[in-house]
Amino acid sequence: MLTKFISIKNVGRFRNSAATPNPQLSKHTFIAGANGFGKTTICAVLRSLDTGEGDHIIGRKTLGVSSLSTVDLLFDTGPIRFDGSAWSVAKPSFGIFDGVFVGENVHAGEIVDVAQKRNLYRVIVGEAGVRLATEDEDLAAESRAKTSEITASARGLQPHFAAGMKAHEFLALAKVDDIDEQIAARQTNVNAIRQAETLSKRAALSALPIPTLPTGFPAILDRTIDDIAEDAETRLEAHLAAHGMTDGGGNWISSGIEHAGDDCPFCGQDIRGLPLVSAFRVVFSQTYKDLRAEISMLQDALSQQFGEATLATQTVTAEKTKAAIEFWQEYVTFDWQTTQLPDSFADTARQLRTQALALLEAKARAPLERMELTPGYNAALQAYTIASASLEQVNANILQANTLIAAKKAQSGAANLADAEKRLAVLKATATRHAPAVSALCDEHVLLTRLKETIDAQRATVRAQLDAHTSAVVRPYQNRINALLDAFNAGFTIAETSHSYPGGIASSSYQLVINGMPVDIGNSKTPNSEPSFKNTLSAGDRTTLALAFFFAHLEANPSLSEKIVVFDDPFTSQDSFRRGQTVHEIMKLARSCKQMIVLSHDATFLKQLWLKAPPSQRVSFTIADHRDLGSKLLEVDLERACQGRTATDVDDLRTFLSSGAGGLIDIVRKMRVVLEAYCRTHSSGSFQDNDWLGDMVRKIREGGATHPAAALYDELDQINDYSAQYHHGENTQDLTPDQIDSTALTGYARRTLKIVNALQA
């Protein structure tokens, strides 16, 4: 159920429909509004939601504004929004009676033409019939399409034959699952034969070098010399530093220690057992020298194996391989991506080099200490091991590719070019034969006639079901319409309701029966000299017929209980009896539907509905004109707005406008009475029951822009100024109708009725 118009913005007269407060809708919602204030706009909004078509709203965008047209509605299931182009969620189910329903399904102006007949058929047969009719239309369209395709297929096959190929040979080509791969291989073979000499001279791919750690690393990190004092290096460094011999002092001691026996070669003193001399002997022993030399050699080997020159050579080889691949991939089918140098290999090698050299440098600084492998080295080694394995697989793939390249060289040298080209042409024709478009043409050439027969058989079945359904519903529908027409005291009935398929689309037609005589409804081409719909039914009769169609359609709908039913001025051009019957039928329908919303320019008609609705399930609104602010929805007290004297006065003002009947001075006074009643009803908290029109105008002026009736001030002020001179004159007995300008009075009477939303079209 629709529970609130949160806002309708920039649609028609609604710049923003929301007012303060913004009341809730109810099971029975009645909305009064003058013509041109927004009733039709509300119907367009609800129809847009019902159909999901945003154009109903977009086409009614308020003129002169740049902002998008938006709508926010609240249902018992949650909010639904139109953002300027589309609705946010799936539509509720509506049944809407308004000018659009009448124009699309019953009559357009005074005539019933093919569009109305087709739409009326869908109204009559209901949702089940519409599904069958839609299926019938779809099958008819499919059958026509197949016929066109048969014609096109005969012309479309010829260009796809291979040279010298016959039609039956082309149609008989069997589908090959890997046709694209075979064509590519055959094309490669043809190209290879054409390029046989070039292929024979073209080099294969080169394997990529893989650096390896030098032999002896990391074993050397764990090596030392037996019986060496742990502090030998430390003592030597301290001694050299103490004597200022850091630069070159080691070489001097190394030469001297070779000539030292039990005594010092410099001073002759006994040096046996001296710790410092023992340290000299250790540091400068031959074994020690060999260890340092081996460390240095490993540093050089590691720098060479993993150096930038090696990596650059690898990159150059990879680029040559890439260039070779660009050539060979045209002739040899292979997964060439598997022969590419991994992008990350060089960085991985550099990281391992950095970590390994750092360990060797540490070992060189302290050759006698065991070096533990660092976490950084272990991580770098693990990454390089993975990268090396990947590169080894690349080299294996290169070897496999080279095997295929060698085979291609041998093959291209011995093949026959003409024979290879012929086989290629057949493969290409096979691919074309089974391409979607051409395959459809081939299949249609053989099977299309049979397929069309199948479609026509399906359509015949659906048409039989549709005819049976239509026959079952037309008679009850016609009977119900005639019962409604009788209830409306229409004076005519319908007969011979039938259906046909002009242009392949289901349509309905009927006859009018007037005074026992059948009258064809005719169409736009029916001459005026012949009885037809347009010259035998009055405006009220046409409205009554449209209402009967609508009521009968909804009553037969199995999902009526889920529908929100909307009426917009359903009693146009009806007399008082039909008006009363319309009230009865609407309230009867309201008992079966989910929600009933009725819009009308006549508050007294809405009051008749209001009095029949349960008090706890009814609410009434008015569409008020707020001038530059546009129309707004406000709650209104229908009973008070339609109190006896006021309603009578409104009718008298309408009569004066239409025929000029009534005393002029009396019309002036009734204008004031109508406006005073309207202001008390719609702004009950702002005016007292004993306030006259002049008092109300003053209070609005003093309240300024925040006064609830501020939008009406200019109009009320002018009408008050005009009417006060006649209503409050000192000697009213001297005022005769001749002193009142009837033309001016007509204008002010019209403005009065417009204010109170009582001006009829």
Summary of the structure (lengths in Angstrom):
residues: 761
radius of gyration: 50.7
end to end distance: 30.7
largest distance: 162.3
contacts: 2326
relative contact order: 0.12
helix: 60%
strand: 11%
